[in-house]
Amino acid sequence: MTLEKLQYPSRSDDLVLTRSRTIGTALSSSPTRRGFFAGSVAALSIGLLVFASPGYAQTVTTSNTDAVVVAAAPATGQAAEDRSIRPFTVHVSRAALDDLRRRIAATRWPDKETVADQSQGAQLAKLQELVRYWGSGYDWHKAEAKLNALPQFMTNIDGLDIYFIHVRSRHKNALPVIITHGWPGSVLELIKVIGPLTDPTAHGGSAEDAFDVVIPSVPGYGFSSKPTGAGWDPDHIARAWAELMKRLGYTRYVAQGGDWGAPISSAMARQAPAGLLGIHLNLPATVPPEVAAALAGGGPAPAGLSEKEKAVFDALVTYAKKGNSAYFVMMTARPQTIGYGVTDSPAFLAAWMLVHPGFAQWTYGGDPEKSPTKDEVLDDITLYWLTNSATSAGRLYWENGGRGSVISAASQKTADISLPVAITVFPEDVYRPPETWARRAYRNLIYFHEVDRGGHFAAWEQPQLFAEEIRAAFRPLR
């Protein structure tokens, strides 16, 4: 193995990677992507809403102790695929953190918004308070310690190094589950559920409900490699996840996802790789075609909707009118343009991530007892900053552009899913589907439950409840 410098804009001296022998996979441009702008602008405007673990043969990774350890796509021209699973440790240099604080201190702030609410975006006073704390009182090393306390690994799949956390349960016959995050989340939003899932007897459950937990970082996110060509859409990621579970030796397992994790898990279910028993979603693709068409065209609700269905339709209309999909539209259309800001300015990165409607109810740490806390959100933002991954992460929206809405049943081809599907609806999520739409979308729906608390980042906000839902959803598949 060789140790080479990874050139990142402005922060290259603090980032080092370890490469291993793999085969570089050429990725072709998606034909559906080319036709994206031929679609309806109205449809796009509603964005998201319509349209240490034993048993490994390991190759030890070396690292520079004064660097952020990250992964990148291997050099081309290598002859053989490296299927090894390599231990991974995070270490951030002092220089990288000093650079972050320097940039925060040099922030050039805009004038104050002219309204009393968040309708113009992140409010100046709240963001200034958060960012100033980020530069003076926040401690990244605590997040680093949390990650390094877990078994972390790398493996190369289709030319990209994929980072993942893998925690095996101490209980016999634990069911493996692969859990996928989305934007603007990361593996950090999911680590609170590891304990309740792997050790249920310590968290109010029974040994029979135990899971082995695999939490990968989506390509382009966090410590996973950044794709250097087009083609890493949810379908490709789904195939990579199936390969990952195969490499880990699992012959039967389940998958879970919210946000981007939902279309990725759904793609896995459509592909039905050997061993996949079923999926659980907390952002399911259930919007019926006629409802999606009405939303895209700005027309009235379709005839025949029940009272509850009409309420969901109205909520989607309101969501779009309030501009909640602005981030989705921009990242789908021009992620590179956003990238210049999120790469250069910590304040812009924080503002851009917090514009996500999943943070609409977040109080900027005003309630220290409410999860996620101020430090936990800054852990997530800082991970994006230190790995310089906000731009590459945003390209997943571009990759998905021609494939339509992540909550549209037709766009996500739910009719092609025959594997068991389970759904949990959290009351503060950005989309709360009625059960009638869920049963229409998924022919093998085995579980549907509306809970009384939690939002878009359910595993982060309500880890115990989230774990209980996973246990209940997959109990029939054991």
C-alpha positions as CSV (number, residue, x, y, z in Angstrom):
1,M,0.0,0.0,0.0
2,T,1.1,3.5,-0.7
3,L,0.4,6.8,1.1
4,E,-0.5,9.7,-1.2
5,K,-1.6,13.2,-0.8
6,L,-5.3,13.8,-1.6
7,Q,-5.6,17.3,-3.2
8,Y,-8.6,19.1,-1.8
9,P,-9.2,22.8,-2.4
10,S,-7.7,24.9,0.4
11,R,-7.4,22.0,2.9
12,S,-5.2,19.5,1.0
13,D,-2.3,19.5,3.4
14,D,-4.4,18.0,6.2
15,L,-5.9,15.0,4.3
16,V,-4.2,11.7,3.7
17,L,-5.5,8.5,2.3
18,T,-4.4,4.9,2.1
19,R,-4.9,3.2,-1.2
20,S,-5.2,-0.5,-1.8
21,R,-5.2,-2.5,-5.0
22,T,-8.6,-2.5,-6.6
23,I,-10.0,-2.4,-10.1
24,G,-11.2,1.0,-11.3
25,T,-14.7,0.8,-12.7
26,A,-15.7,3.1,-15.5
27,L,-19.0,4.8,-14.8
28,S,-21.1,5.9,-17.7
29,S,-23.4,8.9,-17.8
30,S,-27.0,8.1,-17.0
31,P,-29.3,8.4,-20.1
32,T,-32.2,9.4,-17.9
33,R,-30.2,12.3,-16.5
34,R,-29.8,13.8,-19.9
35,G,-33.5,14.3,-20.2
36,F,-34.1,15.7,-16.8
37,F,-34.7,19.3,-17.9
38,A,-37.2,18.2,-20.5
39,G,-39.4,17.3,-17.6
40,S,-42.0,19.6,-16.0
41,V,-40.6,22.6,-14.1
42,A,-43.7,22.4,-11.9
43,A,-42.9,18.8,-11.0
44,L,-39.4,19.8,-10.0
45,S,-40.6,22.6,-7.9
46,I,-42.0,20.2,-5.4
47,G,-38.7,18.4,-5.3
48,L,-38.6,15.8,-2.6
49,L,-42.4,15.6,-2.4
50,V,-43.6,14.6,-5.8
51,F,-41.9,13.2,-8.7
52,A,-14.3,-4.5,16.7
53,S,-15.8,-7.2,15.0
54,P,-14.2,-10.7,14.7
55,G,-14.1,-12.9,11.6
56,Y,-12.5,-10.7,9.0
57,A,-9.5,-11.4,6.9
58,Q,-8.1,-7.9,7.2
59,T,-5.4,-5.8,5.5
60,V,-4.3,-3.2,8.0
61,T,-4.6,0.4,6.9
62,T,-1.8,2.8,7.7
63,S,-2.3,6.4,8.3
64,N,-0.5,9.7,9.1
65,T,-1.3,10.4,12.7
66,D,-1.5,14.1,11.9
67,A,-4.1,13.8,9.2
68,V,-7.8,13.2,8.6
69,V,-7.9,9.6,7.3
70,V,-10.2,9.6,4.3
71,A,-10.7,7.4,1.3
72,A,-10.6,8.1,-2.4
73,A,-11.1,6.3,-5.7
74,P,-8.0,4.1,-6.4
75,A,-5.7,4.8,-9.3
76,T,-6.8,3.2,-12.6
77,G,-4.9,0.5,-14.4
78,Q,-4.8,-1.9,-11.4
79,A,-5.2,-5.5,-12.4
80,A,-7.1,-7.2,-9.6
81,E,-10.0,-6.3,-7.4
82,D,-9.2,-6.0,-3.7
83,R,-12.1,-7.4,-1.8
84,S,-10.4,-7.0,1.6
85,I,-12.1,-5.4,4.6
86,R,-9.7,-3.0,6.3
87,P,-9.9,-1.5,9.8
88,F,-10.3,2.3,9.8
89,T,-9.6,5.0,12.3
90,V,-10.4,8.7,12.2
91,H,-7.9,11.3,13.2
92,V,-8.2,15.0,12.5
93,S,-5.1,17.2,12.5
94,R,-4.8,20.3,14.6
95,A,-4.1,22.2,11.4
96,A,-7.4,21.2,9.9
97,L,-9.3,22.4,13.0
98,D,-7.3,25.6,13.2
99,D,-8.2,26.3,9.6
100,L,-11.9,25.7,10.3
101,R,-11.8,28.2,13.3
102,R,-9.9,30.7,11.2
103,R,-12.5,30.6,8.5
104,I,-15.3,30.9,11.0
105,A,-13.7,34.0,12.6
106,A,-13.3,35.6,9.1
107,T,-17.0,35.1,8.1
108,R,-18.5,38.0,6.3
109,W,-22.1,38.1,7.4
110,P,-25.1,39.4,5.4
111,D,-27.6,41.9,6.8
112,K,-30.5,40.6,8.9
113,E,-33.5,39.1,7.3
114,T,-36.5,41.5,6.9
115,V,-39.1,39.1,8.4
116,A,-39.6,37.6,11.9
117,D,-39.7,34.0,10.8
118,Q,-37.5,31.6,8.7
119,S,-39.3,32.2,5.4
120,Q,-36.2,33.9,4.0
121,G,-33.9,31.1,5.2
122,A,-31.6,30.6,8.2
123,Q,-32.1,33.5,10.5
124,L,-29.0,35.7,11.1
125,A,-29.0,35.8,14.9
126,K,-29.5,32.1,15.3
127,L,-26.9,31.1,12.8
128,Q,-24.4,33.6,14.1
129,E,-24.8,32.2,17.6
130,L,-24.4,28.6,16.4
131,V,-21.4,29.3,14.1
132,R,-19.6,31.4,16.8
133,Y,-20.0,28.5,19.2
134,W,-18.7,26.2,16.5
135,G,-15.6,28.3,16.3
136,S,-14.9,28.7,20.1
137,G,-16.8,26.2,22.3
138,Y,-17.3,23.1,20.1
139,D,-15.0,20.1,20.4
140,W,-14.7,17.8,17.4
141,H,-12.6,15.4,19.3
142,K,-15.6,14.1,21.2
143,A,-17.2,13.1,17.9
144,E,-14.0,11.5,16.8
145,A,-13.9,9.5,20.0
146,K,-17.4,8.3,19.5
147,L,-16.6,7.1,16.0
148,N,-13.3,5.5,17.0
149,A,-15.1,3.6,19.8
150,L,-17.0,1.7,17.1
151,P,-15.6,-0.9,14.7
152,Q,-15.0,1.0,11.5
153,F,-13.9,-0.4,8.2
154,M,-13.2,0.2,4.5
155,T,-13.8,-2.0,1.5
156,N,-13.5,-1.3,-2.2
157,I,-16.6,-1.8,-4.3
158,D,-16.7,-0.9,-8.0
159,G,-13.7,1.3,-7.7
160,L,-14.7,3.2,-4.6
161,D,-13.6,2.8,-1.0
162,I,-16.8,2.4,1.1
163,Y,-16.6,3.3,4.7
164,F,-18.9,1.5,7.1
165,I,-19.5,0.8,10.8
166,H,-20.2,-2.9,11.7
167,V,-21.2,-4.0,15.1
168,R,-22.1,-7.6,15.8
169,S,-24.5,-8.5,18.5
170,R,-23.5,-10.7,21.5
171,H,-26.7,-12.5,21.1
172,K,-27.1,-15.7,19.0
173,N,-29.1,-15.6,15.8
174,A,-29.0,-11.9,15.5
175,L,-30.5,-10.6,12.3
176,P,-28.2,-8.5,10.2
177,V,-29.6,-5.1,9.1
178,I,-27.9,-2.5,6.8
179,I,-29.1,1.0,7.6
180,T,-28.6,3.9,5.2
181,H,-28.5,7.6,6.0
182,G,-29.3,10.5,3.6
183,W,-28.7,14.3,3.3
184,P,-27.8,16.3,5.3
185,G,-27.2,13.4,7.6
186,S,-24.4,10.9,8.0
187,V,-23.5,7.8,9.9
188,L,-23.4,10.0,13.0
189,E,-27.2,10.3,13.0
190,L,-27.5,6.6,13.3
191,I,-25.0,5.6,16.0
192,K,-27.5,6.0,18.8
193,V,-29.5,3.1,17.6
194,I,-26.6,0.7,17.6
195,G,-26.9,-0.2,21.3
196,P,-30.7,-0.8,21.3
197,L,-30.5,-2.9,18.2
198,T,-27.4,-5.0,18.9
199,D,-28.0,-5.4,22.7
200,P,-31.8,-5.2,23.1
201,T,-31.8,-6.8,26.6
202,A,-29.9,-3.7,27.9
203,H,-32.6,-1.4,26.3
204,G,-35.9,-3.0,27.2
205,G,-36.0,-5.6,24.5
206,S,-35.5,-9.4,24.3
207,A,-32.5,-11.3,22.9
208,E,-34.7,-12.7,20.2
209,D,-34.9,-9.1,18.7
210,A,-31.1,-8.7,18.4
211,F,-29.5,-7.3,15.2
212,D,-26.0,-7.2,13.7
213,V,-25.8,-3.6,12.5
214,V,-24.1,-2.4,9.3
215,I,-24.1,1.4,8.7
216,P,-22.3,2.4,5.5
217,S,-21.5,5.9,4.4
218,V,-23.1,6.6,1.0
219,P,-20.5,7.2,-1.8
220,G,-19.5,10.8,-1.8
221,Y,-20.5,11.2,1.8
222,G,-18.2,11.3,4.9
223,F,-15.3,8.9,4.7
224,S,-16.5,7.0,1.6
225,S,-14.8,7.8,-1.7
226,K,-16.1,10.4,-4.0
227,P,-17.3,9.1,-7.4
228,T,-15.2,10.7,-10.2
229,G,-17.7,9.9,-12.9
230,A,-21.4,9.8,-13.3
231,G,-23.5,6.7,-12.5
232,W,-23.6,6.3,-8.7
233,D,-27.4,6.6,-8.4
234,P,-29.6,4.8,-5.9
235,D,-29.7,1.7,-8.0
236,H,-25.9,1.5,-8.2
237,I,-25.6,2.1,-4.5
238,A,-28.1,-0.6,-3.8
239,R,-26.0,-3.1,-5.7
240,A,-22.9,-2.0,-3.8
241,W,-24.8,-2.6,-0.5
242,A,-25.7,-6.1,-1.5
243,E,-22.1,-6.8,-2.4
244,L,-21.1,-5.4,1.0
245,M,-23.4,-7.7,2.9
246,K,-22.1,-10.6,0.8
247,R,-18.5,-9.7,1.7
248,L,-19.5,-9.7,5.4
249,G,-20.7,-13.2,5.0
250,Y,-24.4,-12.6,5.5
251,T,-26.7,-15.0,3.7
252,R,-29.9,-13.5,5.1
253,Y,-30.4,-9.8,6.1
254,V,-32.8,-6.8,6.0
255,A,-32.4,-3.2,5.0
256,Q,-33.6,0.1,6.4
257,G,-33.6,3.6,5.2
258,G,-35.0,7.1,5.5
259,D,-34.3,10.1,3.3
260,W,-31.9,8.9,0.6
261,G,-31.7,5.6,2.5
262,A,-35.3,5.0,1.4
263,P,-34.8,5.0,-2.4
264,I,-31.6,3.0,-1.9
265,S,-33.3,0.4,0.3
266,S,-36.3,0.4,-2.2
267,A,-33.8,-0.2,-5.0
268,M,-32.4,-3.1,-3.1
269,A,-35.9,-4.6,-2.7
270,R,-36.6,-4.2,-6.5
271,Q,-33.3,-5.9,-7.3
272,A,-34.0,-8.6,-4.7
273,P,-30.4,-9.8,-4.2
274,A,-29.9,-13.2,-2.6
275,G,-30.3,-13.0,1.1
276,L,-32.4,-9.8,1.4
277,L,-35.5,-10.7,3.3
278,G,-37.3,-7.3,3.4
279,I,-37.0,-3.6,4.0
280,H,-38.2,-1.0,6.4
281,L,-38.7,2.6,5.3
282,N,-39.4,5.9,7.1
283,L,-39.8,7.9,3.9
284,P,-41.8,5.5,1.7
285,A,-42.7,6.1,-2.0
286,T,-46.4,6.0,-1.8
287,V,-47.8,9.0,-3.6
288,P,-50.2,7.6,-6.3
289,P,-49.8,8.6,-9.9
290,E,-52.9,10.7,-10.1
291,V,-52.0,12.6,-6.9
292,A,-48.4,13.2,-8.2
293,A,-49.8,14.5,-11.5
294,A,-52.2,16.9,-9.7
295,L,-49.3,18.2,-7.5
296,A,-47.0,18.6,-10.4
297,G,-49.6,20.5,-12.5
298,G,-50.8,22.7,-9.7
299,G,-54.3,21.5,-10.1
300,P,-57.0,20.6,-7.5
301,A,-56.9,17.4,-5.6
302,P,-58.1,14.3,-7.6
303,A,-61.7,13.3,-7.0
304,G,-62.4,10.5,-4.6
305,L,-59.8,11.1,-1.9
306,S,-60.7,10.3,1.6
307,E,-60.6,13.0,4.3
308,K,-57.2,11.8,5.5
309,E,-55.8,11.5,1.9
310,K,-57.0,15.0,1.1
311,A,-55.3,16.3,4.3
312,V,-52.0,14.7,3.1
313,F,-52.5,16.2,-0.4
314,D,-53.0,19.7,1.1
315,A,-49.9,19.3,3.3
316,L,-47.8,18.5,0.2
317,V,-49.2,21.6,-1.5
318,T,-48.4,23.8,1.5
319,Y,-44.9,22.3,1.8
320,A,-44.1,23.3,-1.8
321,K,-45.7,26.8,-1.6
322,K,-43.5,27.5,1.5
323,G,-40.4,26.9,-0.6
324,N,-39.3,23.8,1.4
325,S,-38.0,22.1,-1.7
326,A,-35.7,24.9,-2.7
327,Y,-32.6,23.0,-1.6
328,F,-33.8,19.9,-3.5
329,V,-34.3,21.8,-6.7
330,M,-30.9,23.5,-6.6
331,M,-29.0,20.4,-5.7
332,T,-30.8,18.4,-8.4
333,A,-30.1,21.1,-11.0
334,R,-26.7,22.6,-10.1
335,P,-24.9,20.8,-7.2
336,Q,-21.5,22.1,-8.4
337,T,-22.6,25.7,-8.1
338,I,-23.7,25.1,-4.5
339,G,-20.3,23.4,-3.9
340,Y,-18.2,26.5,-4.2
341,G,-20.0,28.0,-1.2
342,V,-20.2,24.9,1.0
343,T,-16.5,24.1,0.3
344,D,-15.2,27.6,1.1
345,S,-17.4,28.9,3.9
346,P,-18.3,27.0,7.2
347,A,-21.1,29.5,7.7
348,F,-22.6,28.8,4.3
349,L,-22.2,25.0,4.9
350,A,-24.1,25.3,8.2
351,A,-26.9,27.5,6.7
352,W,-27.3,25.2,3.6
353,M,-27.6,22.1,5.7
354,L,-30.0,23.7,8.2
355,V,-32.3,24.9,5.4
356,H,-33.4,21.2,5.0
357,P,-37.0,21.0,6.2
358,G,-36.0,18.1,8.5
359,F,-34.5,20.8,10.7
360,A,-37.6,23.0,10.6
361,Q,-38.5,22.2,14.3
362,W,-34.9,22.3,15.5
363,T,-34.2,25.1,18.1
364,Y,-30.5,25.6,17.3
365,G,-29.7,23.9,20.6
366,G,-32.2,26.0,22.5
367,D,-33.4,22.9,24.3
368,P,-30.3,21.0,25.5
369,E,-32.4,18.0,26.4
370,K,-33.8,17.6,22.9
371,S,-32.0,15.3,20.4
372,P,-30.2,16.1,18.3
373,T,-28.3,18.6,20.5
374,K,-26.3,21.5,19.3
375,D,-23.1,19.6,19.5
376,E,-24.6,16.6,17.7
377,V,-25.7,18.8,14.8
378,L,-22.3,20.4,14.7
379,D,-20.7,16.9,14.7
380,D,-22.6,16.2,11.5
381,I,-21.8,19.6,9.9
382,T,-18.1,19.3,10.9
383,L,-17.9,15.8,9.3
384,Y,-19.0,17.3,6.0
385,W,-16.5,20.1,6.4
386,L,-13.5,18.0,7.3
387,T,-14.1,15.5,4.6
388,N,-15.0,18.2,2.1
389,S,-17.9,16.1,1.0
390,A,-20.9,18.4,0.8
391,T,-20.5,18.9,-3.0
392,S,-20.0,15.2,-3.8
393,A,-22.9,14.4,-1.5
394,G,-25.1,16.8,-3.3
395,R,-24.4,15.2,-6.6
396,L,-26.7,12.3,-5.5
397,Y,-29.6,14.6,-6.2
398,W,-28.3,15.3,-9.7
399,E,-27.8,11.5,-10.3
400,N,-31.4,10.9,-9.3
401,G,-32.8,13.8,-11.3
402,G,-34.2,12.0,-14.2
403,R,-35.7,9.2,-12.0
404,G,-38.3,11.4,-10.5
405,S,-39.6,12.0,-6.9
406,V,-38.3,9.8,-4.1
407,I,-41.8,9.5,-2.7
408,S,-43.7,8.8,-5.9
409,A,-44.8,5.2,-6.2
410,A,-44.5,5.3,-10.0
411,S,-41.0,6.9,-10.0
412,Q,-39.7,4.5,-7.4
413,K,-41.3,1.5,-9.3
414,T,-42.9,0.1,-6.1
415,A,-45.0,-2.2,-8.2
416,D,-41.8,-4.1,-9.0
417,I,-41.2,-4.8,-5.3
418,S,-42.4,-8.2,-4.2
419,L,-40.3,-8.5,-1.0
420,P,-41.9,-7.7,2.4
421,V,-42.0,-3.9,3.1
422,A,-42.5,-2.3,6.5
423,I,-43.2,1.4,7.1
424,T,-43.1,3.7,10.1
425,V,-44.6,7.2,9.9
426,F,-43.1,9.8,12.2
427,P,-45.5,12.7,12.9
428,E,-43.0,15.5,12.2
429,D,-41.5,14.1,9.1
430,V,-41.6,16.0,5.8
431,Y,-44.0,13.5,4.3
432,R,-46.6,11.5,6.3
433,P,-48.4,9.0,4.0
434,P,-51.8,7.6,4.7
435,E,-52.0,3.8,5.1
436,T,-54.3,3.5,2.1
437,W,-51.6,4.9,-0.2
438,A,-49.0,2.6,1.4
439,R,-51.1,-0.5,0.8
440,R,-51.7,0.5,-2.8
441,A,-48.0,1.1,-3.4
442,Y,-46.6,-2.0,-1.8
443,R,-48.3,-5.3,-2.6
444,N,-46.5,-7.0,0.3
445,L,-46.8,-4.5,3.0
446,I,-46.3,-6.4,6.3
447,Y,-46.2,-3.6,8.8
448,F,-47.5,0.0,8.9
449,H,-47.4,2.1,12.1
450,E,-47.9,5.7,12.9
451,V,-46.0,6.7,16.0
452,D,-46.6,9.7,18.3
453,R,-43.2,11.4,18.1
454,G,-40.2,11.9,16.0
455,G,-39.4,13.6,12.7
456,H,-37.3,13.3,9.6
457,F,-34.1,12.3,11.5
458,A,-36.0,9.7,13.5
459,A,-33.0,7.6,14.6
460,W,-31.3,10.7,15.8
461,E,-34.3,12.2,17.5
462,Q,-35.9,9.1,19.0
463,P,-33.4,6.3,19.0
464,Q,-35.2,4.1,21.4
465,L,-38.5,4.4,19.6
466,F,-36.8,3.9,16.2
467,A,-35.2,0.7,17.5
468,E,-38.5,-0.6,18.8
469,E,-40.0,0.0,15.4
470,I,-37.2,-1.9,13.6
471,R,-37.6,-4.8,16.0
472,A,-41.4,-4.9,15.5
473,A,-41.2,-4.5,11.7
474,F,-38.7,-7.3,11.1
475,R,-39.9,-9.7,13.8
476,P,-42.0,-11.7,11.2
477,L,-39.0,-12.2,9.0
478,R,-36.7,-13.8,11.5
